[in-house]
């Protein structure tokens, strides 16, 4: 009797459990069917496994991949395979938290204050290393107000520039800027800020090449710029001849550039502008037949950031300081700060006063992707967040006051906004403040 009662009590329980299983299975299948009906591509994508590639590895072939240059081409192009970069962060949270706690004020949040007593920090004509692309006064700009603005953080002060103290920080060291023409502008700014106290016969500048070096003998120090606009190896790595129809990168390798920047003591990276100019061709290091894949700029930049982060994750922050500069904003559409106006930065003579102004020249999805990468490197990489403070400076661009490398057409000359440079920055000007921030954190 006991045995029968025991069986009798378990049978309904089994039926109940089995019924629940059937109900949940039906609901789950119906939900999947609905999702596939709403987005038919989802079913196909779901079946494609993601392949993770270890970056910065030497080729498994008998010889290393052919170095990319401006003559490199793709034999063929196929759809993006979905490969991702697998990089491992080795965090040291205690160091990251300690460094962050030292900063009691957000120096990136503030306002621009007109200061014609302390600024500019140097004269354009007295810097022999000034670029014709950034020498706005030399090329006809008569309103010099853009030189007199000082960045004032809310509730605290930015450390005031001291050229001798900066040289002492650099004594026996290599400071290297790595990136595109915007980072080159910051490098020129730094050289102009520093060079005045070094006697002419004790300083030198190497010829313009992929790596350009300013050297100060007295301090046994160098301030260098490495042209690497996409961080990873690319066919645009020639500092002069890089205007190409197709942009080809090795998305999984920074080895070519890292072999140069590896021995620097202080590194300042940037990379945004070149990813916003259309699709990018991917030539993976393992590909021996020049078969490329094609991907949009944001996706390609995420791969490149992964390859760079793989290198950065191995940095000892007690021996090497690494900085990453956030996106430099453009001012291409004046309707964003002056509704109804169809111009750009041309003829702008003062900063935007609306606090927290944000234009479309600063791409939030791209910045969010970079922020996600940098957040995993917080103990290894310091962020110079120059985007918001530079957003206000619609007046700081060269506009038409720069050297143009190609002759301007008559229709352009009759319409100045059509050829205004609203991407780069006049010097002295905004990049000097970026370097003041760098000095503040050093």
C-alpha positions in Angstrom: 0.0 0.0 0.0 2.8 2.4 0.8 4.5 1.6 -2.5 1.4 2.3 -4.5 0.8 5.6 -2.7 4.3 6.7 -3.4 3.9 6.1 -7.1 0.6 7.8 -7.2 2.0 11.0 -5.7 4.9 11.2 -8.2 2.9 10.6 -11.4 1.0 13.9 -11.4 4.2 15.8 -10.6 5.9 14.3 -13.7 3.0 15.2 -15.9 3.0 18.8 -14.5 6.8 19.2 -15.1 6.5 17.8 -18.7 3.6 20.1 -19.4 5.6 23.1 -18.3 8.5 22.1 -20.6 6.1 21.8 -23.6 4.6 25.3 -22.9 8.0 27.0 -22.6 9.4 25.2 -25.7 6.4 26.4 -27.8 6.7 29.9 -26.5 10.4 30.0 -27.2 10.0 28.7 -30.7 7.2 31.2 -31.5 9.4 34.1 -30.2 12.3 33.0 -32.4 10.0 32.8 -35.5 8.6 36.3 -34.8 12.1 37.7 -34.5 13.2 36.1 -37.8 10.0 37.4 -39.5 10.8 40.9 -38.2 14.4 40.7 -39.2 15.1 37.9 -41.7 18.8 38.6 -41.8 19.1 37.8 -38.1 18.7 34.1 -38.7 21.6 34.1 -41.2 23.8 36.2 -39.1 23.2 34.1 -36.0 24.6 31.0 -37.9 27.9 32.8 -38.7 30.4 32.2 -36.0 32.5 35.1 -34.9 36.2 34.4 -35.4 38.7 36.1 -33.1 42.1 37.0 -34.4 45.1 37.5 -32.1 46.7 40.8 -33.2 50.3 41.7 -33.7 51.5 38.3 -34.5 54.2 37.4 -37.0 52.9 35.6 -40.1 52.7 31.8 -40.1 53.9 31.9 -43.7 57.6 31.4 -44.5 58.0 35.2 -44.8 56.4 38.2 -43.2 53.5 39.9 -45.1 54.5 42.4 -47.7 54.7 45.9 -46.2 51.8 48.1 -47.3 52.7 51.3 -49.2 50.9 53.7 -51.5 51.4 51.3 -54.5 49.7 48.4 -52.7 46.5 47.1 -54.2 43.9 44.4 -53.5 43.8 41.6 -56.0 40.1 41.2 -55.1 37.6 42.3 -52.5 35.0 40.2 -50.7 32.4 40.9 -48.0 33.6 41.4 -44.4 34.0 37.9 -42.8 33.1 39.1 -39.3 36.5 38.6 -37.8 37.2 40.5 -34.6 40.3 41.4 -32.7 41.0 39.4 -29.5 43.1 41.4 -27.1 43.6 40.8 -23.4 43.7 43.6 -20.9 46.0 43.1 -17.9 44.6 45.7 -15.5 46.2 47.1 -12.4 43.1 48.6 -10.8 45.0 50.0 -7.8 47.3 52.1 -9.9 44.3 53.4 -12.0 42.3 54.4 -9.0 45.2 56.1 -7.3 45.9 58.2 -10.4 42.3 59.2 -10.8 41.9 60.1 -7.2 44.8 62.7 -7.5 42.6 64.7 -9.9 40.1 66.5 -7.6 38.7 68.7 -10.4 37.6 68.0 -14.0 39.9 70.2 -16.0 38.1 69.3 -19.2 34.9 71.1 -18.1 35.0 74.9 -18.1 34.9 77.9 -20.4 37.1 80.1 -22.6 38.3 83.4 -21.0 39.7 86.2 -23.1 43.3 86.9 -21.8 45.5 89.1 -23.9 47.9 89.5 -21.0 49.1 85.9 -20.7 48.4 84.7 -24.2 49.6 83.8 -26.8 52.3 81.6 -25.2 54.6 82.2 -28.2 54.6 84.3 -31.4 53.8 82.7 -34.7 56.7 84.5 -36.5 59.2 83.6 -33.9 58.8 79.8 -34.2 61.0 78.6 -37.0 59.2 75.3 -37.1 55.7 76.7 -37.8 53.7 74.9 -40.5 52.2 76.9 -43.4 49.1 74.9 -42.9 48.6 76.5 -39.5 50.2 79.9 -39.8 47.0 81.9 -40.1 48.4 85.4 -39.5 51.2 84.8 -42.1 48.6 83.8 -44.6 46.4 86.9 -44.2 44.3 86.5 -41.1 44.2 90.0 -39.5 41.8 89.4 -36.6 44.1 87.8 -34.0 41.6 87.3 -31.3 41.8 83.5 -31.7 45.3 83.7 -30.1 44.1 85.2 -26.8 41.7 82.7 -25.3 42.6 80.8 -22.1 40.9 77.7 -21.0 39.4 78.1 -17.5 38.1 74.9 -15.8 35.1 75.2 -13.5 36.0 75.4 -9.7 39.8 75.0 -10.2 42.8 76.2 -12.2 44.8 74.5 -15.0 48.5 74.4 -14.2 50.1 77.4 -15.8 52.6 76.7 -18.5 56.2 76.8 -17.5 58.7 76.0 -20.3 61.7 75.3 -18.0 59.7 72.9 -15.8 58.4 71.1 -18.9 61.9 70.6 -20.2 62.9 69.2 -16.8 60.1 66.7 -17.1 61.4 65.8 -20.5 65.1 65.6 -19.5 66.7 62.4 -20.9 63.3 61.4 -22.5 61.6 60.9 -25.8 58.1 62.5 -26.1 56.4 61.2 -29.2 53.1 62.2 -30.9 51.6 59.4 -33.0 48.8 59.9 -35.4 47.4 62.1 -38.2 47.7 65.8 -39.2 45.7 67.0 -36.1 48.3 65.3 -33.9 51.0 66.7 -36.0 49.5 70.2 -35.3 49.7 69.4 -31.6 53.3 68.3 -32.0 54.2 71.6 -33.9 52.4 73.5 -31.0 54.6 71.7 -28.5 57.8 72.4 -30.4 56.9 76.1 -30.7 56.1 76.2 -26.9 59.5 74.6 -26.1 62.0 75.8 -28.6 62.4 79.4 -27.5 64.7 78.7 -24.5 67.0 76.4 -26.5 69.9 78.2 -28.2 69.8 77.8 -32.0 73.1 75.9 -32.1 71.8 73.4 -29.4 68.6 72.4 -31.2 67.9 70.6 -34.4 65.0 69.3 -36.5 65.3 66.2 -38.7 63.9 66.4 -42.3 60.2 65.9 -42.7 59.7 62.1 -42.9 57.5 59.5 -41.3 59.3 60.2 -38.1 60.3 63.8 -37.5 62.5 64.6 -34.5 63.1 67.9 -32.7 66.2 67.5 -30.5 67.4 69.6 -27.6 71.0 68.8 -26.7 71.1 70.5 -23.3 68.3 68.3 -22.0 69.2 65.2 -24.0 65.5 65.1 -25.0 63.5 64.8 -28.2 60.0 65.8 -29.2 58.9 63.6 -32.1 56.1 63.0 -34.5 55.3 59.7 -36.1 52.9 59.8 -39.1 50.5 56.8 -38.5 47.0 58.2 -39.3 45.2 54.9 -38.8 47.4 53.5 -36.0 47.7 50.1 -37.8 49.8 49.6 -40.8 48.2 51.1 -44.0 48.9 52.1 -47.5 48.6 55.8 -46.3 51.7 55.7 -44.1 53.7 58.0 -46.5 53.5 61.4 -44.7 53.4 63.2 -48.1 51.8 60.9 -50.7 48.8 59.5 -49.0 45.8 60.8 -51.0 44.6 57.5 -52.5 41.4 56.2 -53.9 41.4 53.0 -51.7 42.4 53.0 -48.1 44.0 49.6 -47.2 44.9 48.6 -43.7 46.2 45.6 -41.8 43.6 45.6 -39.1 45.4 43.1 -36.9 48.9 44.7 -36.8 50.6 47.8 -35.3 54.0 46.0 -35.5 55.4 48.3 -38.2 54.7 51.5 -36.2 55.2 50.0 -32.7 58.7 49.1 -33.7 59.3 52.9 -33.8 57.2 54.2 -30.9 58.1 51.3 -28.6 61.1 53.0 -27.1 59.5 56.4 -26.4 59.0 57.4 -22.8 55.8 59.5 -23.3 53.4 58.8 -26.1 50.5 60.8 -27.3 48.1 59.0 -29.7 45.1 60.1 -31.8 43.1 58.6 -34.6 39.7 59.7 -35.8 39.7 61.9 -38.9 40.7 59.3 -41.5 38.1 56.8 -40.5 35.3 59.1 -41.5 36.1 59.2 -45.2 34.2 56.1 -46.5 34.7 52.3 -46.4 38.1 50.8 -45.7 39.8 47.7 -47.2 41.0 45.1 -44.8 44.1 43.0 -45.7 44.6 40.6 -42.8 48.2 39.5 -42.0 47.3 35.9 -42.7 46.1 36.6 -46.2 48.8 35.7 -48.7 47.0 36.5 -51.9 46.1 40.2 -51.4 42.4 39.3 -51.0 40.8 42.2 -49.1 37.6 42.6 -47.2 35.6 45.9 -47.0 34.2 47.5 -43.9 32.7 50.8 -42.9 34.9 53.3 -41.1 33.6 52.8 -37.6 33.9 49.0 -37.8 37.4 49.3 -39.3 38.5 51.7 -36.6 37.2 49.4 -33.9 39.5 46.6 -35.3 42.4 49.0 -35.4 41.8 50.2 -31.8 41.8 46.5 -30.7 45.2 45.9 -32.3 46.5 49.1 -30.7 44.9 48.2 -27.3 46.7 44.8 -27.4 50.0 46.7 -27.5 48.9 49.3 -24.9 47.7 46.6 -22.5 51.3 45.3 -22.1 52.7 48.8 -21.1 54.2 49.2 -17.7 52.7 52.6 -16.6 55.4 53.1 -14.1 58.0 53.2 -16.9 56.0 54.7 -19.9 53.2 57.2 -20.0 50.6 56.8 -22.7 48.0 59.3 -23.6 45.1 59.1 -26.0 43.6 62.4 -27.4 39.8 62.3 -28.0 38.1 63.5 -31.2 39.0 67.0 -32.5 35.7 68.6 -33.6 35.0 70.2 -36.9 32.9 73.3 -37.6 31.6 72.6 -41.1 28.0 73.7 -40.7 27.3 77.1 -39.1 23.6 76.3 -38.9 24.4 74.2 -35.9 25.4 77.2 -33.8 23.6 79.9 -35.8 20.2 78.5 -37.1 19.4 79.6 -40.6 23.0 80.3 -41.6 24.4 78.1 -44.4 28.1 78.8 -43.9 30.8 77.2 -41.8 33.8 78.4 -39.7 34.7 81.1 -42.3 34.7 84.6 -40.8 34.0 83.4 -37.2 35.8 85.6 -34.7 34.7 84.4 -31.3 34.0 81.1 -29.4 30.5 79.6 -29.0 29.2 80.7 -25.6 26.4 78.1 -25.2 27.8 75.7 -22.6 27.7 72.1 -23.6 27.3 72.9 -27.3 27.9 69.8 -29.4 28.0 69.7 -33.1 27.8 66.9 -35.6 31.5 67.1 -36.2 32.0 65.0 -33.1 30.6 61.6 -33.8 29.1 60.0 -30.7 29.1 56.3 -31.9 32.8 56.5 -32.7 33.6 58.3 -29.4 31.6 55.7 -27.5 33.5 52.8 -29.2 36.8 54.4 -28.3 35.7 55.1 -24.8 34.8 51.5 -24.3 38.3 50.4 -25.4 40.0 53.0 -23.3 38.0 52.2 -20.2 39.5 48.7 -20.2 43.0 50.3 -20.3 42.3 52.9 -17.6 45.4 51.9 -15.6 47.6 52.0 -18.7 46.3 55.0 -20.7 45.4 58.5 -19.7 42.7 60.3 -21.8 43.1 63.9 -22.9 39.5 64.8 -23.4 39.8 67.8 -25.7 36.5 67.4 -27.6 34.0 69.5 -25.6 36.4 72.4 -24.9 37.4 72.5 -28.6 33.7 72.4 -29.7 33.3 76.0 -28.5 36.2 77.2 -30.7 34.5 77.8 -34.1 36.9 80.7 -34.5 40.1 78.7 -34.1 40.3 77.1 -37.6 42.5 78.3 -40.5 39.5 78.8 -42.7 41.0 80.4 -45.8 44.2 81.6 -44.1 46.6 78.9 -44.8 48.8 77.5 -47.6 46.8 75.4 -50.1 48.8 72.8 -51.9 46.6 73.0 -55.0 45.7 76.1 -57.0 42.2 77.3 -56.1 39.6 77.6 -58.9 37.9 80.9 -59.7 34.5 79.6 -58.4 36.2 78.7 -55.1 37.8 82.1 -54.8 34.4 83.8 -55.2 33.0 81.6 -52.4 35.4 81.5 -49.5 33.4 79.0 -47.3 33.7 76.5 -50.2 37.5 76.1 -49.5 37.7 77.0 -45.8 39.6 74.6 -43.6 37.3 74.0 -40.6 39.2 70.9 -39.5 42.7 71.9 -38.5 43.6 74.7 -36.0 45.5 78.0 -36.2 48.7 78.3 -34.2 49.1 79.9 -31.7 45.7 78.6 -30.7 43.6 75.6 -29.5 46.3 72.9 -29.7 48.4 75.0 -27.2 45.7 74.3 -24.6 45.8 70.6 -25.5 49.5 70.7 -24.6 48.8 72.6 -21.4 46.6 69.8 -20.4 49.3 67.3 -21.3 51.7 69.3 -19.1 49.1 69.4 -16.3 49.0 65.6 -16.2 52.7 65.1 -16.5 
